[in-house]
Amino acid sequence: MTGAGAAGTPGALAEPAGRVGRGWTAALALANGAVWVGWYGPLQVLLALQAAELAPPGTSKESVLAWVTGLGAAVSLVANPLFGALSDRTVSRFGRRTPWIVAGVLGGAGALCLLAAARSVGAMAAGWCLVQLALNAAFAAVTAAVPDRVPHLQRGTVGGWLGAAQILGVLAGTGLASAAGGIAAGYAACAAFTVLATLPYVLRYRDLRIGPGDRPPFARRSFLAGFWISPRRHPDLGWAWLTRFLVNLGNAIALLYLLYYLRDVLHRPRPEDGVLVLTAVNGVTLLATVVVGGIWSDRTGRRKPFVLWAGVIMTVATALLAVLQTWSGALAAAALLGVGFGVFTSVDFALMTDVLPAAAHRGRDLGVVNIANSLPQVAAPALAAPIVTYLGGYRVLYLVAAGVGLAGALLVRQIRGVE
């Protein structure tokens, strides 16, 4: 089956067998990158600058940033599985995923423009929560398209290209935010890119459809109960979820205060430019490993060794920020973190799709899986703010991040159903 393959019900609910084409993969990857531009232009630069500008007297910019990003991540905890489940049940002539991609990117772009106009911490928090709500609808649909269309032995490769688009989205978002010429202009640039980069996928490729008879009758109790996936019944998914959560938590702790680390510890004169340089270094090494790691994993038929050693490399990178607090140390850490996170991004995504319980609710289950991406954004501020303020500063912060990530990498050995 090619990227524009059949749109009938059997293809929507069956395990895919035919390989997807390069055009479909490229268009989906670009749509994925568009979502990450909408997230990381704000997260890497704009929210930090806005927090420093809007923080009330007597309130630190770190605390404002922590509360805003934490609230937004809390919204994403609910939004991603909810919209994934709704896309599973969507009956439309455009398929069950595409309508949510379109609605999500348009809503996200509008919310970014509202965020640009925020003149108080409350308005800033509300705007960021709307951004998270909308873009998570798009992200849930984009990720669910992979197990809908991609056979198991191609998922590492496709996951690699989605991972490459992710880091390019982070880099593009950071670049747009830094170069646009102001906070409002940065938000507008990210909003425009988010919409335009999604167009090739939604305009060129038909989505798989289901008919009204293919979805069960709606019952609120069973719908809500479906969001709990028992780790006793599905232990591999439980261990895979915990691995992803801890590795992402370590990464989130390390990245949350990066701009402030450059400003307050390394005393860089333009810390936002430093963030851009580190993001570029990280992006180069990530791009060098993310696709290669996915392809290599597909060819060997193994996932766990790649995830384990990727986590170890990320641990070393984060520890460098604690023990070598220099600009050279930060550059080395960014490079190593890219190597590890590149392999982790592609192979862990493939591993997750390999342990999903059933085809009929892939979107919902991947939404639950994606909580392991967003929950760290809630937990990281809660852990990081008191560590920086009261428990030893940035050195302790990065040692904690390294330990958390290493614990996650080691837990992948508990998975039994995937090599």
ZAMARGU-4260 file (C-alpha; in steps of 0.2 Angstrom, whole numbers, plus 5000, padded with zeros to 4 digits):
<rodrens>
0) 5000/5000/5000 | 5007/5017/4996 | 5004/5033/5005 | 4988/5037/4996 | 4982/5019/4998
5) 4964/5013/5000 | 4953/5022/5012 | 4941/5008/5016 | 4937/5001/5033 | 4947/4985/5033
10) 4963/4995/5031 | 4958/5006/5045 | 4955/4992/5058 | 4968/4979/5052 | 4986/4978/5055
15) 4995/4986/5040 | 5005/4975/5029 | 5011/4985/5014 | 5025/4997/5016 | 5021/5016/5015
20) 5030/5027/5002 | 5043/5040/5005 | 5031/5054/5000 | 5018/5049/5014 | 5032/5048/5026
25) 5039/5065/5022 | 5022/5073/5022 | 5018/5066/5039 | 5035/5070/5046 | 5033/5088/5041
30) 5016/5089/5049 | 5024/5082/5065 | 5038/5095/5064 | 5025/5108/5062 | 5017/5104/5079
35) 5034/5104/5087 | 5037/5122/5080 | 5022/5127/5089 | 5027/5120/5105 | 5046/5123/5106
40) 5047/5141/5099 | 5038/5146/5115 | 5046/5133/5127 | 5064/5136/5122 | 5063/5155/5121
45) 5047/5165/5121 | 5039/5159/5137 | 5055/5162/5146 | 5056/5180/5139 | 5038/5183/5143
50) 5039/5176/5161 | 5054/5188/5164 | 5044/5203/5157 | 5027/5199/5166 | 5033/5192/5183
55) 5025/5203/5197 | 5037/5211/5209 | 5043/5199/5222 | 5039/5184/5211 | 5054/5176/5202
60) 5054/5173/5183 | 5058/5154/5187 | 5042/5152/5197 | 5031/5160/5184 | 5039/5150/5170
65) 5037/5134/5180 | 5018/5138/5184 | 5014/5142/5166 | 5023/5127/5158 | 5016/5116/5172
70) 4998/5121/5169 | 5000/5119/5150 | 5007/5101/5152 | 4993/5097/5164 | 4981/5101/5150
75) 4991/5090/5138 | 4989/5076/5150 | 4970/5076/5147 | 4970/5082/5129 | 4981/5070/5120
80) 4972/5053/5125 | 4955/5062/5124 | 4958/5068/5106 | 4966/5051/5102 | 4950/5042/5108
85) 4939/5054/5098 | 4949/5052/5082 | 4947/5033/5084 | 4928/5036/5084 | 4927/5049/5070
90) 4917/5045/5055 | 4920/5057/5041 | 4923/5058/5022 | 4940/5064/5026 | 4945/5050/5038
95) 4946/5048/5056 | 4963/5057/5059 | 4964/5071/5046 | 4950/5082/5054 | 4959/5082/5070
100) 4975/5087/5062 | 4967/5102/5053 | 4957/5108/5068 | 4972/5106/5080 | 4984/5116/5069
105) 4972/5130/5066 | 4967/5131/5084 | 4985/5130/5089 | 4990/5144/5078 | 4975/5155/5084
110) 4980/5152/5102 | 4998/5157/5099 | 4992/5173/5092 | 4982/5176/5108 | 4997/5171/5118
115) 5007/5185/5109 | 4994/5198/5116 | 4995/5192/5134 | 4999/5206/5146 | 4998/5197/5163
120) 5003/5180/5170 | 4985/5174/5170 | 4983/5178/5152 | 4999/5170/5147 | 4995/5154/5157
125) 4977/5154/5148 | 4985/5156/5131 | 4998/5142/5134 | 4985/5130/5140 | 4975/5134/5124
130) 4990/5131/5113 | 4993/5114/5122 | 4974/5109/5120 | 4974/5112/5101 | 4991/5106/5096
135) 4989/5090/5106 | 4973/5086/5096 | 4984/5087/5080 | 4999/5077/5088 | 4987/5063/5094
140) 4981/5061/5076 | 4998/5062/5068 | 5006/5049/5079 | 4990/5037/5077 | 4993/5038/5059
145) 5009/5027/5060 | 5001/5011/5068 | 4986/5014/5056 | 4997/5013/5040 | 5015/5007/5044
150) 5019/4989/5046 | 5029/4983/5061 | 5046/4981/5052 | 5045/4999/5045 | 5041/5008/5061
155) 5058/5011/5067 | 5062/5019/5050 | 5046/5030/5050 | 5049/5034/5068 | 5066/5040/5064
160) 5060/5052/5051 | 5046/5058/5063 | 5060/5060/5076 | 5071/5070/5063 | 5056/5081/5060
165) 5054/5084/5078 | 5071/5090/5081 | 5070/5101/5065 | 5054/5108/5072 | 5062/5112/5089
170) 5077/5120/5079 | 5065/5129/5068 | 5054/5135/5082 | 5069/5141/5092 | 5076/5150/5077
175) 5060/5158/5072 | 5057/5164/5090 | 5075/5171/5092 | 5076/5179/5075 | 5058/5186/5073
180) 5062/5202/5082 | 5051/5201/5097 | 5040/5191/5108 | 5024/5195/5098 | 5033/5192/5081
185) 5040/5176/5087 | 5023/5169/5091 | 5016/5175/5074 | 5030/5166/5065 | 5028/5150/5074
190) 5009/5150/5071 | 5011/5153/5052 | 5024/5139/5051 | 5013/5127/5060 | 4999/5129/5048
195) 5009/5130/5032 | 5019/5114/5035 | 5004/5104/5038 | 4996/5107/5021 | 5006/5094/5011
200) 4999/5080/5021 | 4981/5085/5023 | 4979/5090/5005 | 4988/5076/4996 | 4985/5060/5006
205) 4969/5052/5010 | 4966/5046/5027 | 4959/5029/5031 | 4940/5029/5035 | 4928/5019/5047
210) 4910/5018/5045 | 4896/5021/5058 | 4895/5002/5061 | 4913/5000/5065 | 4913/5010/5081
215) 4904/5003/5097 | 4889/5013/5104 | 4895/5027/5115 | 4894/5024/5134 | 4902/5037/5145
220) 4907/5024/5158 | 4916/5012/5146 | 4923/5027/5136 | 4931/5034/5152 | 4936/5017/5158
225) 4946/5014/5142 | 4959/5027/5147 | 4965/5015/5161 | 4976/5002/5153 | 4980/4989/5166
230) 4998/4986/5168 | 4994/4968/5175 | 4985/4964/5159 | 4998/4973/5148 | 5014/4973/5157
235) 5025/4976/5142 | 5016/4992/5139 | 5017/4997/5157 | 5036/4995/5158 | 5038/5004/5141
240) 5027/5018/5147 | 5038/5020/5163 | 5054/5019/5153 | 5048/5033/5142 | 5041/5043/5157
245) 5058/5043/5166 | 5069/5046/5152 | 5058/5061/5146 | 5057/5067/5164 | 5076/5068/5165
250) 5077/5077/5149 | 5063/5089/5154 | 5072/5093/5170 | 5088/5097/5160 | 5080/5108/5147
255) 5067/5118/5158 | 5079/5131/5164 | 5092/5130/5150 | 5091/5149/5146 | 5092/5154/5164
260) 5107/5142/5166 | 5116/5151/5152 | 5112/5168/5159 | 5115/5165/5178 | 5128/5151/5179
265) 5138/5153/5163 | 5134/5172/5161 | 5132/5172/5143 | 5129/5189/5136 | 5114/5184/5125
270) 5108/5168/5133 | 5094/5166/5120 | 5107/5165/5106 | 5116/5152/5117 | 5100/5142/5118
275) 5099/5143/5099 | 5118/5137/5097 | 5115/5122/5109 | 5099/5117/5100 | 5108/5118/5083
280) 5122/5107/5090 | 5110/5095/5098 | 5100/5095/5082 | 5115/5090/5071 | 5120/5075/5081
285) 5102/5070/5084 | 5099/5070/5065 | 5115/5060/5063 | 5107/5046/5073 | 5088/5047/5073
290) 5085/5039/5056 | 5100/5028/5057 | 5095/5021/5074 | 5077/5017/5067 | 5083/5009/5052
295) 5096/4998/5061 | 5083/4993/5074 | 5071/4988/5060 | 5085/4977/5051 | 5090/4969/5067
300) 5072/4966/5074 | 5078/4972/5091 | 5072/4988/5101 | 5078/4986/5119 | 5097/4987/5117
305) 5095/5003/5107 | 5084/5011/5120 | 5095/5006/5135 | 5111/5012/5128 | 5103/5028/5121
310) 5097/5032/5139 | 5115/5029/5146 | 5122/5041/5133 | 5109/5054/5138 | 5113/5051/5157
315) 5132/5055/5153 | 5127/5071/5144 | 5116/5078/5158 | 5129/5074/5171 | 5141/5084/5161
320) 5131/5100/5164 | 5133/5097/5182 | 5151/5093/5183 | 5158/5104/5169 | 5149/5121/5170
325) 5158/5129/5156 | 5152/5134/5138 | 5163/5120/5131 | 5154/5108/5143 | 5137/5114/5138
330) 5142/5111/5119 | 5148/5093/5123 | 5133/5089/5133 | 5121/5096/5119 | 5131/5085/5106
335) 5130/5069/5117 | 5112/5072/5121 | 5108/5073/5103 | 5116/5056/5100 | 5107/5048/5113
340) 5090/5056/5111 | 5090/5053/5092 | 5091/5034/5094 | 5079/5034/5109 | 5066/5045/5099
345) 5065/5033/5084 | 5067/5016/5092 | 5056/5020/5108 | 5042/5026/5097 | 5043/5009/5087
350) 5044/4999/5103 | 5028/5008/5109 | 5018/5005/5094 | 5024/4986/5094 | 5016/4984/5112
355) 4999/4993/5109 | 4985/4981/5114 | 4973/4983/5099 | 4970/4991/5082 | 4953/4998/5086
360) 4958/5011/5099 | 4976/5015/5093 | 4973/5033/5095 | 4967/5032/5113 | 4981/5020/5118
365) 4995/5031/5110 | 4987/5046/5119 | 4989/5037/5135 | 5007/5033/5130 | 5010/5051/5126
370) 5006/5055/5144 | 5023/5049/5147 | 5029/5064/5136 | 5018/5077/5144 | 5018/5072/5162
375) 5036/5076/5164 | 5032/5094/5159 | 5021/5094/5174 | 5033/5085/5186 | 5049/5094/5180
380) 5044/5111/5186 | 5038/5104/5203 | 5055/5096/5205 | 5066/5108/5197 | 5061/5125/5205
385) 5064/5119/5223 | 5080/5111/5218 | 5087/5127/5210 | 5080/5138/5224 | 5083/5128/5240
390) 5092/5112/5237 | 5109/5115/5229 | 5106/5125/5213 | 5110/5119/5195 | 5123/5107/5199
395) 5111/5096/5210 | 5097/5099/5197 | 5107/5091/5183 | 5113/5076/5194 | 5095/5073/5198
400) 5091/5073/5180 | 5105/5061/5175 | 5099/5049/5189 | 5081/5049/5184 | 5085/5046/5165
405) 5097/5032/5169 | 5083/5023/5180 | 5071/5024/5165 | 5084/5017/5153 | 5087/5002/5164
410) 5069/4998/5166 | 5067/4994/5147 | 5075/4977/5152 | 5059/4972/5160 | 5049/4971/5143
415) 5047/4953/5138 | 5037/4953/5122 | 5049/4964/5112 | 5068/4960/5109
</rodrens>
